[in-house]
């Protein structure tokens, strides 16, 4: 099992022509994003307080589920 932060997973989604790819682009450009966190609540709270244009929290939920699967691979 990998021990990597969510931010590291999102770097693998950069450039994807999906909602998750779009979220990844925003996260990578966001200097205040909690880059070392793997905590769902912490990241979700951050995104609720600092929403990205045209990105829903459902996209975050999906990406976090994918992140958990990525950690297992």
Rosetta blueprint (number, residue, H / E / L):
1 X L
2 X L
3 X L
4 X L
5 X L
6 X H
7 X H
8 X H
9 X H
10 X H
11 X H
12 X L
13 X L
14 X L
15 X L
16 X L
17 X L
18 X L
19 X H
20 X H
21 X H
22 X H
23 X H
24 X H
25 X H
26 X H
27 X H
28 X H
29 X H
30 X L
31 X L
32 X L
33 X L
34 X L
35 X L
36 X L
37 X L
38 X L
39 X L
40 X H
41 X H
42 X H
43 X H
44 X H
45 X H
46 X H
47 X H
48 X H
49 X H
50 X L
51 X L
52 X L
53 X L
54 X L
55 X L
56 X L
57 X H
58 X H
59 X H
60 X H
61 X H
62 X H
63 X H
64 X H
65 X H
66 X H
67 X H
68 X H
69 X H
70 X H
71 X H
72 X H
73 X L
